[in-house]
């Protein structure tokens, strides 16, 4: 099973592809896609859509796992992340790839069994679960891999 995990954002979109076979997960590829702040919002969203479309074409995921926005202290940030999520979901919908969304609490529970785990604990579990020599940076990448692992652990795609 190939799972594409996405940490959505308009400035940075972390992504990670995980293979889940026989209860073992391995990282296939991961990186962070960025857009420039000076670029028009509609162009940035188009870039996110195109980047997602390329990831789907390249890695052929069976499911895409995306972080669910459940609150934000800044309404403008929440709106921009929501728009980026929309571009991501559109790319998945056009290719008929099922999408599963998880809150940060669900990710923490799946990886650490503790809903109040800090970012460092989650990142170390990503590193350990995937057998990586170091924690992926920036944080957006580790978050995307954590979201992909959550989907594999929860088997919510079945």
C-alpha positions in Angstrom: 0.0 0.0 0.0 1.4 3.4 -1.0 0.2 6.3 1.1 0.9 10.0 0.3 0.9 12.1 3.4 0.4 15.9 3.1 0.9 18.7 5.7 -1.0 21.5 3.9 0.0 25.1 3.7 0.2 27.9 1.2 3.8 28.8 1.9 5.1 25.3 2.6 3.4 21.9 1.8 5.2 19.0 3.4 4.8 15.7 1.7 5.9 12.1 2.3 5.3 8.8 0.5 5.2 5.8 2.7 5.0 2.1 1.7 3.0 -0.1 4.2 3.5 -3.8 3.6 3.1 -6.6 6.1 2.8 -4.2 9.1 6.2 -2.6 8.2 6.4 1.0 7.0 9.2 2.5 4.9 9.7 6.0 3.5 9.7 6.0 -0.2 10.3 9.8 -0.7 9.7 13.0 1.1 10.2 16.8 0.6 8.6 20.2 1.0 7.1 22.2 -1.8 7.2 26.0 -1.3 5.5 29.0 -2.9 6.7 32.6 -2.8 4.9 35.1 -0.6 5.1 37.8 -3.3 3.3 35.5 -5.9 -0.4 36.1 -6.3 -2.6 33.8 -4.2 -4.3 32.2 -7.2 -1.0 31.4 -8.8 0.3 29.9 -5.5 -2.9 27.7 -5.3 -2.4 26.6 -8.9 1.2 25.7 -8.1 0.1 23.6 -5.1 -2.5 21.8 -7.4 0.2 21.1 -10.0 2.6 19.9 -7.4 0.0 17.5 -6.0 -0.9 16.3 -9.5 2.8 15.5 -10.2 3.2 13.7 -6.9 0.1 11.6 -7.7 1.4 10.8 -11.2 4.9 10.0 -9.9 4.1 7.8 -6.8 0.6 6.5 -7.7 -0.7 6.5 -4.1 -3.6 4.3 -3.2 -4.7 6.8 -0.6 -3.8 10.4 0.3 -3.7 11.3 4.0 -4.1 15.1 4.8 -3.9 17.0 8.0 -7.3 18.3 9.0 -7.5 21.9 10.0 -9.5 22.0 13.2 -8.7 25.4 14.6 -6.4 28.3 14.1 -5.6 31.4 16.2 -5.3 33.5 13.1 -8.4 33.6 10.7 -6.3 34.7 7.7 -3.9 31.8 8.2 -6.8 29.4 8.6 -8.4 30.6 5.3 -5.1 30.2 3.4 -4.5 26.7 4.7 -8.1 25.9 3.9 -7.6 27.1 0.4 -4.4 25.0 0.0 -6.3 22.0 1.3 -8.9 22.7 -1.3 -6.3 22.6 -4.1 -4.9 19.4 -2.6 -8.3 17.7 -2.4 -9.1 18.8 -6.0 -6.0 17.2 -7.3 -6.9 14.0 -5.5 -10.5 14.2 -6.7 -9.6 14.6 -10.3 -7.6 11.4 -10.1 -10.2 9.6 -8.0 -7.7 9.0 -5.2 -9.4 8.5 -1.8 -8.5 11.0 0.9 -8.4 10.5 4.6 -8.0 13.5 7.0 -6.6 13.4 10.5 -6.4 16.0 13.2 -3.1 16.6 15.0 -4.6 14.9 18.1 -5.3 11.7 16.0 -1.8 11.8 14.6 -0.3 12.1 18.1 -2.5 9.2 19.4 -1.6 7.0 16.4 2.2 7.6 16.7 2.7 8.0 20.5 -0.5 6.7 22.1 -0.5 10.1 23.9 -2.7 13.0 22.7 -0.5 15.6 24.4 2.8 14.5 22.9 5.0 17.3 21.8 6.3 17.8 18.3 9.7 16.3 19.2 8.1 13.1 20.4 6.1 12.7 17.2 9.1 13.4 15.1 11.2 10.8 16.9 8.4 8.2 16.4 8.4 9.1 12.6 12.2 8.6 12.6 11.9 5.3 14.5 8.9 3.9 12.6 10.5 4.5 9.2 14.0 3.6 10.3 15.4 7.0 9.2 18.9 8.1 10.3 17.7 11.5 11.3 14.4 13.5 11.7 13.3 15.0 8.4 13.5 18.7 8.2 11.7 21.1 8.0 9.0 20.2 10.4 6.4 20.1 7.5 8.1 17.0 6.1 8.1 15.1 9.4 4.5 16.1 9.9 3.5 14.8 6.4 5.2 11.5 7.1 3.4 11.3 10.5 0.1 11.8 8.7 0.9 9.1 6.2 1.9 6.7 9.1 -1.3 7.5 10.9 -3.3 6.5 7.8 -1.4 3.2 7.7 -1.7 2.5 11.4 -5.4 3.3 11.5 -6.1 1.4 8.3 -8.8 4.0 7.7 -8.5 3.6 3.9 -10.2 0.2 4.0 
